Amino acid sequence: MLLFILLSMLVFSESKIKGVNLGSYFVLEPYINPSLFYQFLGINDAVVSDSYNFCKYLGPYEANKQLIKHWNSWITFEKLAKVKQYGINTLRIPISDWMFIPYDVFEEKQNNINCYDQSLEYLDKLFDYADLLNLNILLDMHALK
């Protein structure tokens, strides 16, 4: 079905898809954004290289605190406006199932906070930015159980 939608967009659209990937915004990938993972260098008891272990090792409260800082700075309206100036018309946004229905480490709470609290609000903010900038969105269910 997704392939049909994408092909329809290409056939019936007057403009081609010119996109950019917003990787490591919601699904953390250290090769895209290594600075979030520098704090784990030299730790011998864990390999922290993904969202799951980021949340597990830091705990819900500290992980969420760091994620909110990341979500506020990694993708901003100003950065997307600049991308638009370069001719980009589509944003690919990798998301995860735990943003919608937390499970395992993602549902653990500390001070009534879980690791991915507010992630859906930041996804909504991306939709608002895209609407204001007339950018298309392609959601990619990038990580799931």
Rosetta blueprint (number, residue, H / E / L):
1 M L
2 L H
3 L H
4 F H
5 I H
6 L H
7 L H
8 S H
9 M H
10 L H
11 V H
12 F H
13 S L
14 E L
15 S L
16 K L
17 I L
18 K L
19 G E
20 V E
21 N E
22 L L
23 G L
24 S L
25 Y L
26 F L
27 V L
28 L L
29 E L
30 P L
31 Y L
32 I L
33 N L
34 P H
35 S H
36 L H
37 F H
38 Y H
39 Q H
40 F H
41 L L
42 G L
43 I L
44 N L
45 D L
46 A L
47 V L
48 V L
49 S L
50 D L
51 S H
52 Y H
53 N H
54 F H
55 C H
56 K H
57 Y H
58 L H
59 G L
60 P H
61 Y H
62 E H
63 A H
64 N H
65 K H
66 Q H
67 L H
68 I H
69 K H
70 H H
71 W H
72 N H
73 S H
74 W L
75 I L
76 T L
77 F H
78 E H
79 K H
80 L H
81 A H
82 K H
83 V H
84 K H
85 Q H
86 Y L
87 G L
88 I L
89 N L
90 T E
91 L E
92 R E
93 I E
94 P E
95 I E
96 S E
97 D H
98 W H
99 M H
100 F L
101 I L
102 P L
103 Y L
104 D H
105 V H
106 F H
107 E L
108 E L
109 K L
110 Q E
111 N L
112 N L
113 I E
114 N L
115 C L
116 Y L
117 D L
118 Q L
119 S H
120 L H
121 E H
122 Y H
123 L H
124 D H
125 K H
126 L H
127 F H
128 D H
129 Y H
130 A H
131 D H
132 L H
133 L H
134 N L
135 L L
136 N E
137 I E
138 L E
139 L E
140 D E
141 M E
142 H E
143 A E
144 L L
145 K L
